[in-house]
Amino acid sequence: MTTPSSSTTVVPPADQSVTVSRAEAHHVASAGRVLAAAFVDDPVMACILPQVPGPDRERRLRSLFEAMMLSGPLKHGTVDVATDATGDVLGVAVWESPRARSLTFLPLQLPRFVRALGLLGLMNGAVMLHALRTCRPGLPHWYLGEIGVSASARGRGVGSALLAHGLARADASGHPSYLESSTEKNRALYRRNGFLELGLIPKLRDAAPAAMMRPAKTKEPSVAS
């Protein structure tokens, strides 16, 4: 299994007080809150939890994201957090490495998934997960499952720093990166970072996320003078 470095990256130059590092267990609750707030209006999440009111939706999404992190990515070392000088979590990125089996610890987290989604939500989530998986590339790749920034930290370069941190890790491994994006605004950001659109993912009710992939960047060989 590929495990990323635990070294810390300073965000340049938007906010020198923000750092990006590997998430630890004590970050999970805060990271879940950040992701829940960021995804509360996401079209794909609306397919899983339709007709759930705002406050309850955010609470249940928080439990869902906590379960997702604990079911594999946190243990594998592929959850990144952006924190400020006081240690508060400002942003989160959840990746899956080319060699990791996603949801490795799913049975241990199943009660948390049930509390978060209910039986109908679990069925909706299974349908969504199947539709997303059928469109993922067959070759080994880094998968960016979720990335989100707290409302108070937007405009400080946090999301870009998280993305750059993950892409640098992917480039170092020599593997491409893959994600799904639900909005044109986000797709524009990913395109600026080298992602190419592969097409819209079908068979999702009320949502049409785009599959996007970015080849690994390799360093140009130096030419001896």
Secondary structure, DSSP 8 states (H G I E B T S, - for coil): --------EE--SS-TT-EEEE--GGGHHHHHHHHHHHHTT-HHHHHHSTT--HHHHHHHHHHHHHHHHHTTHHHHT-EEEEE-TT--EEEEEEEE-TT--TTTTHHHHHHHHHHHHHHHHHHHHHHHHHHHHHTS-SS--EEEEEEEE-GGGTTTTHHHHHHHHHHHHHHHHT--EEEEE-SHHHHHHHHHTT-EEEEE--S-TT---EEEEE-----------
